[in-house]
Amino acid sequence: MELLKLCGAHVTSSLKDLASDRSNQKKMIVFDPDAYTDSLPNYNEIAARYNSEAVSSNWALECIASFTVQPTAVYPVEEFESQLS
């Protein structure tokens, strides 16, 4: 998370902060597949509720490594669902 902050991102660990954010900044929910051993949360549903986009943690790593915001379509959360089943 610190690297994201150094790149200019506002990082929060609370969905309440997403709900209260009225800025025009794009909101992302970054999913880390290694953080879950049981059931996978429905991040796409959560993202829709908070007017944000759900992406895999690989997206954040690629953005940091390339110093540019990468296209999010290449890093969907769904790619991890089969790995956790």
N, C-alpha and C positions, 0 to 999 in steps of 0.2 A: 504494500500500500504506500509505503514511503516513496518508492520510485514513481508511482503515479502522481503523487503530490508534487514531487520535484519537476514533473513534466507539465504541471499546471492544472491537474485535475483536482476537483473537490471530492474528497472521499468520505463516505459515511458508512457506518455499519448498521444503521437503523432505517427501517422502512418509513418510520414516522417522519424522518428528515426529508425523505423523498416526497411524502404527501404534503408537507408544508412548504416545499420549495416552489416558488412562483416565478423563478427566472426562466428565461428563454433558452437556457443551456440544455443540450441534449443529455438525457438521463439514461444511464446504463446500469443494469444489474449484471455483475460478473459472477459466473458460476464456476466454482472450483470442484471438480468431480472427486478429488481426493478427500474432501471434507465430509463426504457422506458414506456411511457404511450400510444404512438401512434404505428406506424408500427415498426416491428422488422427489424433491418438491416440484410443483408445477410452476417453474419459473416464468414460462410464457404467460400464464394466467396472472401471476403476480405483477409482471412487467406491464401488462395491459391495464391492470387496476391503477398503477401508479404512473401511467403515461410515459413509460420508459421502454427500453429494449433489453432483452436478455441475451447475453453472449457468453461463450466459454472463456475461461481464464487465459486460454491461448491468445485470444484477441488482445488482451491487455499486454501480454508479453511481447507480441509482435509490434504493438504500438510503441512500446518502450524501446525495443531493439532498433526500430527503424526511424524513431523520432517523428513519426507521422501517424495520424489517425487512420487506421486501416478500415477497409470496407467490412461492415459487420456481417453481411450475408455469408461470408466464408467461414464464420465461426459460430454456427448455431449451437444452442444448448442440446438439441436432440441427439447430436453425435455421441453423447455420453450415456444416454439412456440404456442402450444395449450392453454397455460395459458394466453397468451396475446391476443388471438383472441376473 
